């Protein structure tokens, strides 16, 4: 499976979607970051191949050779990327899905509609364009918060909007950045930090154990949420 993660807006969580949602469930996928300014994916947690938007032809060659891939298209490159996709006629067929993360802010939703429109103009089938509702609060009415997108999906049927494809706000993602770890690092950590806490002799050790216990608890919830979203997207 080959997935492009994109949106004309920045700060919608493409890094979380690419790295934490997709890569951790597509273990053999090659990661590509199409970004000329900065890439939050460039970490020790995974290997990322940075390719600027104008090197689109080279990216296509690599995708044709890959069995599985995730392409994170940075906001600064989306417009050029789409133009090149049009220039290389039919090249969108190299992607199985286009995943569009979106958050609640009004401007982002407008940019998301424009992203969907651009993919439509390229002739991409609606079943290959999927939205993810990111940074959603547990008590949010998702259809109300994103009513413009659900309305468009119902009116035109040009993309898939499923309220179950929602990533809920969880402080674990900020904590992971501070810790320099991925979600899988935490969920696969078998250390009993509660037992270590009882044996800790210094305040630093105790604080570390307390942090890790909290991080692991948050990680379990976040990981289950991402499992559910992945299942909804690609069932």
C-alpha positions as CSV (number, residue, x, y, z in Angstrom):
1,X,0.0,0.0,0.0
2,X,1.2,3.5,-0.9
3,X,-0.2,6.5,0.9
4,X,0.2,10.2,0.4
5,X,-0.4,12.5,3.4
6,X,-1.3,16.0,2.4
7,X,-3.1,19.3,3.0
8,X,-2.6,22.8,1.8
9,X,-2.6,23.8,5.5
10,X,0.3,23.3,7.8
11,X,0.1,22.2,11.5
12,X,-2.7,19.7,10.9
13,X,-0.7,16.7,12.2
14,X,0.7,15.2,9.1
15,X,3.8,14.1,11.0
16,X,1.7,12.3,13.6
17,X,-0.4,10.7,10.9
18,X,2.6,9.7,8.8
19,X,4.9,8.5,11.6
20,X,2.6,7.4,14.5
21,X,-0.5,6.2,12.7
22,X,0.7,4.9,9.3
23,X,4.4,3.9,9.8
24,X,3.7,1.9,13.0
25,X,1.1,-0.1,11.1
26,X,3.0,-0.4,7.8
27,X,6.3,-1.6,9.2
28,X,8.0,-2.2,5.9
29,X,6.8,1.0,4.2
30,X,9.5,3.4,3.0
31,X,9.1,6.9,4.3
32,X,9.5,10.0,2.1
33,X,9.3,13.6,3.3
34,X,8.5,16.1,0.5
35,X,9.5,19.3,2.3
36,X,11.8,22.1,1.4
37,X,11.6,24.1,4.7
38,X,11.5,21.7,7.6
39,X,10.4,18.2,8.4
40,X,9.2,17.1,11.8
41,X,9.6,13.5,10.6
42,X,13.4,13.8,10.6
43,X,14.0,11.9,13.8
44,X,16.0,8.9,15.1
45,X,12.7,7.0,15.3
46,X,12.5,6.2,11.6
47,X,14.4,6.6,8.3
48,X,13.1,9.4,6.2
49,X,14.1,10.2,2.6
50,X,13.7,13.9,2.0
51,X,12.7,14.9,-1.5
52,X,11.9,18.4,-2.5
53,X,8.7,18.8,-4.6
54,X,10.5,19.5,-7.8
55,X,12.3,16.2,-7.6
56,X,8.9,14.5,-8.3
57,X,10.2,12.4,-11.1
58,X,12.8,10.8,-8.9
59,X,10.1,10.1,-6.2
60,X,7.9,8.4,-8.8
61,X,10.8,6.1,-9.8
62,X,11.3,5.2,-6.1
63,X,7.6,4.6,-5.6
64,X,7.4,2.2,-8.5
65,X,10.1,0.1,-7.0
66,X,8.6,0.1,-3.5
67,X,6.1,-2.4,-2.2
68,X,4.8,0.0,0.4
69,X,5.4,3.7,1.0
70,X,4.3,6.7,3.0
71,X,4.8,10.1,1.5
72,X,4.4,13.1,3.8
73,X,3.9,16.2,1.5
74,X,4.8,19.4,3.4
75,X,2.5,22.4,3.1
76,X,5.2,24.4,1.4
77,X,5.4,21.8,-1.5
78,X,1.8,20.8,-2.0
79,X,1.0,23.2,-4.8
80,X,4.1,22.2,-6.8
81,X,3.5,18.6,-6.0
82,X,0.0,18.7,-7.5
83,X,1.1,20.6,-10.6
84,X,3.8,18.0,-11.2
85,X,1.3,15.2,-10.6
86,X,-0.8,16.7,-13.4
87,X,2.3,17.1,-15.7
88,X,3.2,13.4,-15.2
89,X,-0.1,12.2,-16.6
90,X,-1.6,9.4,-14.6
91,X,1.1,9.5,-11.9
92,X,-1.5,9.7,-9.2
93,X,-2.1,6.0,-9.8
94,X,1.2,5.3,-8.0
95,X,-0.7,6.2,-4.8
96,X,-3.4,3.9,-3.4
97,X,-4.7,6.6,-1.0
98,X,-4.5,10.3,-0.3
99,X,-5.0,11.0,3.4
100,X,-5.9,14.5,4.4
101,X,-5.6,15.3,8.1
102,X,-7.7,18.3,9.2
103,X,-8.3,20.2,12.5
104,X,-11.2,22.3,13.6
105,X,-9.9,25.8,12.8
106,X,-12.0,27.4,10.0
107,X,-9.2,28.4,7.7
108,X,-7.8,24.8,7.9
109,X,-11.2,23.4,6.8
110,X,-11.2,25.9,3.9
111,X,-7.7,24.7,2.9
112,X,-8.8,21.1,3.2
113,X,-11.7,21.7,0.8
114,X,-9.2,23.2,-1.7
115,X,-7.0,20.2,-1.2
116,X,-9.9,17.9,-2.0
117,X,-10.8,20.0,-5.0
118,X,-7.3,19.8,-6.4
119,X,-7.3,16.0,-6.0
120,X,-10.7,15.9,-7.8
121,X,-9.4,17.8,-10.7
122,X,-6.7,15.2,-11.1
123,X,-9.4,12.6,-11.6
124,X,-8.7,10.7,-8.3
125,X,-11.6,8.5,-7.3
126,X,-13.5,9.4,-4.2
127,X,-12.7,6.2,-2.4
128,X,-9.0,7.0,-2.6
129,X,-9.4,10.4,-0.8
130,X,-9.9,10.1,2.9
131,X,-10.0,12.7,5.7
132,X,-8.7,12.2,9.2
133,X,-10.2,14.5,11.9
134,X,-7.3,15.3,14.1
135,X,-6.9,16.9,17.6
136,X,-10.5,16.2,18.4
137,X,-11.8,16.5,22.0
138,X,-13.6,13.5,23.4
139,X,-16.8,15.4,23.9
140,X,-16.8,17.1,20.5
141,X,-19.7,16.5,18.1
142,X,-17.4,15.7,15.2
143,X,-20.1,16.1,12.5
144,X,-20.9,19.6,13.9
145,X,-17.2,20.7,14.3
146,X,-16.5,19.7,10.7
147,X,-20.0,20.3,9.3
148,X,-18.6,22.0,6.1
149,X,-16.7,18.9,5.2
150,X,-19.4,16.4,6.0
151,X,-21.8,18.6,4.1
152,X,-19.5,18.6,1.1
153,X,-19.0,14.9,1.2
154,X,-22.8,14.3,1.4
155,X,-23.5,16.8,-1.4
156,X,-20.8,15.8,-3.9
157,X,-19.7,12.4,-2.7
158,X,-16.2,13.3,-3.9
159,X,-14.2,12.0,-0.9
160,X,-14.6,9.8,2.2
161,X,-15.5,11.5,5.5
162,X,-16.1,9.1,8.4
163,X,-16.6,10.5,11.9
164,X,-14.9,7.4,13.3
165,X,-11.6,8.4,11.6
166,X,-10.9,10.8,14.5
167,X,-7.6,11.2,16.4
168,X,-8.4,12.4,19.8
169,X,-6.4,15.0,21.7
170,X,-3.8,13.2,23.9
171,X,-0.9,14.9,25.6
172,X,1.2,11.8,24.9
173,X,2.2,13.2,21.5
174,X,3.8,16.3,23.1
175,X,5.4,14.1,25.8
176,X,6.9,11.8,23.1
177,X,8.5,14.8,21.4
178,X,10.1,15.8,24.7
179,X,11.3,12.2,25.4
180,X,12.5,11.8,21.8
181,X,10.6,8.5,21.4
182,X,7.8,7.1,19.2
183,X,4.5,5.7,20.4
184,X,5.7,2.2,19.7
185,X,8.8,2.7,21.8
186,X,6.6,3.3,24.7
187,X,3.9,0.6,24.1
188,X,6.6,-2.0,23.5
189,X,8.6,-1.1,26.6
190,X,8.1,-4.0,29.0
191,X,9.8,-2.2,31.9
192,X,7.8,-2.2,35.2
193,X,8.3,1.4,36.2
194,X,6.1,1.0,39.2
195,X,8.4,-1.6,40.6
196,X,11.4,0.5,39.7
197,X,9.8,3.4,41.6
198,X,9.6,1.4,44.8
199,X,13.3,0.7,44.5
200,X,14.4,4.1,43.4
201,X,16.9,5.8,45.7
202,X,17.1,9.3,44.2
203,X,14.5,12.0,43.4
204,X,15.6,12.0,39.8
205,X,15.0,8.2,39.4
206,X,11.6,8.6,41.1
207,X,10.5,11.4,38.9
208,X,11.6,9.4,35.8
209,X,9.6,6.4,36.9
210,X,6.5,8.6,37.6
211,X,6.8,10.2,34.1
212,X,7.2,6.8,32.4
213,X,4.2,5.3,34.2
214,X,2.0,8.3,33.1
215,X,3.5,8.1,29.5
216,X,2.7,4.4,29.2
217,X,-0.9,4.9,30.4
218,X,-1.5,7.7,27.9
219,X,0.3,5.7,25.1
220,X,-2.1,2.7,25.5
221,X,-5.1,4.9,25.0
222,X,-3.5,6.7,22.0
223,X,-2.4,3.5,20.4
224,X,-5.9,2.0,20.6
225,X,-7.3,5.2,19.1
226,X,-4.8,5.0,16.2
227,X,-5.6,1.3,15.7
228,X,-9.3,2.1,15.3
229,X,-8.6,5.0,12.9
230,X,-6.3,2.8,10.7
231,X,-9.1,0.1,10.6
232,X,-11.7,2.7,9.6
233,X,-9.5,4.2,6.8
234,X,-8.4,0.9,5.2
235,X,-10.9,-1.7,6.1
